[in-house]
């Protein structure tokens, strides 16, 4: 039994989500191979070969993979899928885009966002916004899986010495034409990988107050900034900052919720944080049910005082 991890990378380096996915792959049993499909991605292939627990890296290099188009990556995965019992993707925007295409063309059921490997054919995954855990057993010959990366420790990025094998790259689809992309750049840590996250909710009242209250605290702590769906829908924060079931799943060492009531949708995205701090003037807010530390106070007074004390 051999398990394939489809790496998420920046051509010159491996993204952290790949390390968590390797840990999940190792739990499935057997050898762990990593596919790096990219353009001039020798750096990423080299980095993948140093990941602890990886026994082989498959490097497919082609201009067709330059922009990570899901259709082209899926074709590359399908070209080698028959050699593997499991194919794992990080449950990121990219992984969620590619995995269903692979599963559909293999005519197998995708197992989404696993949080625990019970055995080689059984996996746990959250359902009902994380309020229940389903154990899914698959009889498919090839199991296509996405991994909730916050549920698995990252494999060590160094210590491995896997062989890197160049494989033939598939031709890019003639039906696709990459036009452009707009990438938001920030000096802050990436939201899904940050050790500290400060999130604001609807209680902040406006985009101006969101920036005025949340940003100084995040700056003091060197934290990423998040937001509830209510805050995003109200226009207080950008869509890419949304934490929750329909946003990003985070599990930082410290999560500070400012003016967030704690709807189930939001809790599903952050309740695995190691320490949760909630600041809200309503003592009945559901956020306090999952918080390790709760402060019932006016956030417009409490947060600036906290910033001053840091």
matplotlib code that plots the C-alpha trace (Angstrom):
import matplotlib.pyplot as plt

x = [0.0, 1.4, -0.1, 0.2, 0.2, -0.5, 1.8, 0.7, 3.6, 5.0, 7.2, 10.3, 9.0, 6.5, 3.4, 2.8, -0.5, 1.5, 3.4, 0.1, -1.1, 2.0, 1.3, -2.2, -0.8, 1.7, -1.2, -2.8, 0.1, 2.6, 5.0, 4.3, 5.0, 4.6, 3.7, 5.1, 3.5, 4.8, 6.7, 10.4, 9.5, 12.8, 13.1, 9.7, 10.6, 13.9, 12.0, 9.5, 12.4, 13.5, 10.2, 10.4, 8.5, 8.4, 10.0, 9.8, 9.0, 7.5, 8.4, 6.3, 7.6, 5.7, 4.5, 1.0, 1.3, 2.6, -0.7, -1.9, -5.0, -7.1, -7.9, -4.2, -3.1, -6.0, -4.9, -1.4, -2.7, -4.9, -1.9, -0.3, -3.4, -3.4, -0.2, -1.7, -4.3, -4.9, -4.5, -4.5, -4.9, -4.8, -8.4, -7.4, -9.0, -6.6, -7.0, -10.8, -10.7, -8.6, -9.8, -13.4, -12.2, -9.9, -12.6, -15.3, -13.0, -11.9, -15.6, -15.0, -16.5, -14.4, -13.9, -13.8, -11.9, -10.8, -9.7, -8.5, -7.3, -8.9, -7.5, -6.4, -10.1, -11.8, -11.7, -13.3, -14.7, -16.9, -20.5, -23.3, -20.8, -18.6, -21.3, -21.0, -18.1, -18.9, -16.7, -16.6, -15.4, -14.5, -14.4, -13.1, -9.8, -8.4, -9.4, -9.5, -9.2, -9.0, -7.3, -8.3, -4.8, -5.5, -6.3, -2.9, 0.5, 2.9, 5.6, 9.1, 10.3, 13.8, 15.3, 14.1, 16.2, 13.7, 14.7, 13.3, 12.1, 11.2, 8.1, 6.5, 4.2, 0.7, -0.1, -2.2, -5.8, -6.4, -9.8, -8.1, -6.6, -5.1, -6.0, -4.8, -4.8, -4.9, -3.0, -3.5, -0.1, 0.3, 3.2, 1.0, 1.1, -1.1, -4.5, -4.6, -0.9, -0.7, 0.1, -2.1, -5.4, -7.4, -10.9, -13.6, -17.3, -20.5, -20.2, -17.6, -20.3, -18.3, -15.3, -13.6, -14.1, -13.0, -9.7, -9.4, -9.9, -8.7, -5.6, -3.6, -4.1, -3.0, 0.0, 1.0, 0.8, 2.2, -1.1, -3.2, -6.5, -9.8, -13.4, -16.8, -19.1, -21.5, -18.6, -17.6, -21.2, -21.6, -18.5, -16.4, -13.6, -12.5, -13.9, -10.5, -10.4, -13.6, -13.2, -15.9, -17.6, -17.9, -14.6, -11.2, -10.5, -7.9, -6.3, -3.8, -2.2, -4.2, -7.5, -9.0, -12.6, -13.6, -17.3, -18.2, -21.4, -20.3, -22.7, -22.3, -21.0, -18.1, -17.3, -16.8, -13.9, -12.0, -13.0, -9.8, -7.6, -5.5, -6.5, -9.7, -10.2, -13.6, -14.4, -18.2, -20.6, -23.3, -22.7, -25.1, -23.1, -22.4, -18.7, -18.3, -19.2, -16.0, -13.8, -11.0, -11.0, -14.0, -14.3, -17.7, -17.0, -17.4, -14.9, -14.3, -12.9, -11.4, -9.4, -7.6, -6.8, -5.4, -3.3, -1.9, -1.0, 0.9]
y = [0.0, 3.4, 6.8, 9.8, 13.4, 16.1, 18.9, 22.5, 24.7, 28.0, 26.4, 27.3, 26.1, 23.8, 25.3, 24.3, 22.6, 19.9, 19.0, 18.4, 16.3, 14.1, 13.3, 12.2, 10.1, 8.4, 7.4, 5.5, 3.1, 2.2, 4.4, 8.1, 9.6, 13.3, 14.7, 18.2, 19.4, 22.9, 25.1, 25.4, 23.8, 22.1, 24.1, 22.7, 19.2, 19.5, 20.8, 17.9, 15.4, 16.6, 16.2, 13.5, 10.4, 10.9, 8.0, 9.4, 12.6, 12.7, 15.9, 16.8, 20.1, 21.9, 25.5, 24.0, 23.9, 27.5, 28.8, 25.7, 25.3, 22.5, 20.8, 20.4, 19.2, 16.8, 15.3, 14.8, 13.1, 10.8, 9.8, 8.1, 7.4, 3.7, 3.2, 4.4, 3.2, 6.6, 10.1, 12.9, 16.7, 19.5, 20.8, 24.2, 26.2, 24.5, 21.0, 21.4, 22.5, 19.5, 16.6, 16.4, 16.3, 13.4, 11.5, 12.0, 10.7, 7.7, 7.1, 7.0, 8.8, 11.7, 11.6, 15.3, 17.1, 14.1, 14.9, 11.5, 8.2, 5.3, 2.7, 2.4, 2.4, 4.3, 8.0, 10.5, 13.8, 16.5, 17.0, 19.4, 22.3, 20.2, 19.3, 15.6, 13.4, 10.8, 7.7, 6.9, 3.5, 3.3, 0.2, 2.1, 0.7, 4.2, 6.6, 10.3, 12.3, 16.0, 16.6, 19.3, 20.4, 21.9, 18.4, 17.0, 18.0, 19.2, 16.7, 17.8, 19.9, 18.5, 15.1, 13.2, 12.1, 10.9, 10.3, 12.8, 11.2, 13.3, 12.0, 13.0, 15.9, 15.8, 18.3, 21.2, 21.4, 23.3, 24.4, 26.5, 29.9, 31.7, 35.4, 37.0, 36.7, 39.2, 38.1, 40.0, 40.6, 41.3, 41.5, 39.7, 35.9, 33.8, 33.4, 29.6, 29.2, 32.0, 31.2, 34.0, 35.3, 38.3, 38.3, 40.9, 40.5, 42.5, 44.1, 46.4, 48.3, 49.5, 49.0, 52.0, 50.7, 47.2, 48.7, 51.0, 48.3, 45.0, 46.2, 47.7, 44.6, 42.4, 44.6, 44.3, 40.5, 40.0, 38.3, 37.5, 39.2, 37.3, 38.1, 36.5, 36.0, 38.7, 41.2, 40.2, 40.4, 43.8, 45.0, 45.5, 43.1, 41.5, 38.1, 36.4, 37.1, 35.1, 32.4, 29.8, 26.9, 28.8, 30.6, 29.5, 26.8, 28.0, 26.3, 28.9, 28.7, 31.8, 33.0, 36.3, 36.9, 40.6, 41.4, 38.0, 36.3, 32.8, 31.5, 27.8, 28.8, 30.7, 28.2, 25.5, 27.4, 28.2, 25.9, 23.8, 26.8, 25.9, 29.0, 31.0, 34.5, 36.2, 39.8, 40.6, 42.8, 40.1, 37.5, 35.1, 35.1, 31.5, 32.3, 32.1, 28.4, 27.5, 30.3, 29.5, 33.1, 35.4, 39.1, 40.7, 44.3, 47.1, 46.1, 49.8, 50.3, 46.9, 46.3, 49.7, 49.1, 45.7, 47.2, 49.9, 47.2, 45.0]
z = [0.0, -1.1, -0.3, -2.5, -1.2, -3.8, -2.6, -2.3, -3.1, -4.4, -7.0, -5.0, -1.6, 0.0, 1.8, 5.4, 4.6, 2.8, 6.0, 7.9, 5.0, 5.1, 8.7, 7.8, 5.0, 7.3, 9.5, 6.6, 6.6, 3.8, 2.0, 1.5, -1.9, -2.7, -6.1, -6.9, -10.2, -11.0, -13.4, -12.5, -9.2, -8.5, -5.2, -4.1, -5.1, -3.1, -0.1, -0.3, -0.4, 3.0, 4.7, 7.4, 6.5, 2.7, 0.8, -2.7, -4.5, -8.0, -9.9, -12.9, -14.4, -17.1, -18.0, -17.8, -14.0, -13.7, -12.3, -10.5, -12.7, -11.2, -14.5, -15.4, -11.9, -11.8, -15.2, -13.7, -10.6, -12.7, -14.9, -11.9, -9.7, -10.4, -8.5, -5.2, -2.6, -1.2, -2.7, -0.2, -0.7, 1.9, 2.5, 1.2, -1.7, -4.1, -2.7, -2.6, -6.3, -7.5, -5.4, -6.6, -10.2, -9.5, -7.5, -10.2, -13.0, -10.9, -10.1, -6.3, -3.4, -2.0, 1.7, 2.7, 5.5, 7.6, 11.1, 12.2, 10.5, 12.3, 9.9, 6.3, 5.2, 8.0, 8.7, 11.0, 9.7, 11.2, 10.1, 11.1, 11.5, 13.7, 16.2, 15.3, 14.1, 11.4, 11.0, 7.3, 5.9, 2.3, 0.1, -2.9, -4.4, -4.5, -1.7, -2.6, 0.6, 1.7, 5.0, 7.6, 8.2, 11.6, 13.0, 12.2, 13.5, 10.8, 9.7, 10.3, 7.3, 7.5, 8.3, 5.3, 2.4, -0.2, -3.8, -6.4, -9.6, -12.6, -14.3, -17.6, -17.4, -19.0, -21.7, -20.5, -21.5, -24.7, -23.3, -20.6, -20.9, -17.8, -17.9, -14.7, -10.9, -8.1, -4.9, -1.7, -0.1, 3.7, 6.2, 8.7, 9.2, 6.9, 8.7, 8.5, 9.7, 12.3, 15.9, 17.1, 15.5, 16.5, 15.0, 15.0, 14.7, 14.1, 17.6, 16.2, 14.3, 11.3, 9.1, 10.7, 14.2, 13.1, 11.9, 14.9, 17.5, 16.0, 14.1, 17.1, 19.1, 16.2, 15.7, 19.3, 19.3, 15.8, 15.0, 11.9, 11.6, 11.2, 11.1, 11.6, 8.6, 10.0, 10.0, 6.4, 5.2, 6.7, 4.9, 8.0, 6.7, 3.5, 2.5, 2.7, 6.5, 7.2, 9.8, 10.0, 8.3, 5.0, 5.6, 6.8, 9.5, 12.0, 15.1, 16.5, 19.9, 20.8, 19.4, 20.5, 19.6, 19.8, 19.5, 18.2, 19.5, 18.6, 16.1, 15.2, 11.8, 13.4, 16.1, 13.5, 12.2, 15.4, 18.3, 17.9, 18.9, 21.9, 24.0, 23.2, 24.7, 24.2, 24.8, 24.5, 26.5, 26.4, 29.1, 27.3, 24.0, 22.9, 22.4, 26.1, 26.0, 24.2, 25.6, 28.0, 29.2, 28.9, 29.5, 29.8, 29.0, 26.5, 23.8, 22.8, 26.3, 27.1, 23.9, 24.0, 27.6, 26.7, 24.0, 26.4, 28.9, 26.4]

ax = plt.figure().add_subplot(projection="3d")
ax.plot(x, y, z, "-o")
ax.set_aspect("equal")
plt.show()
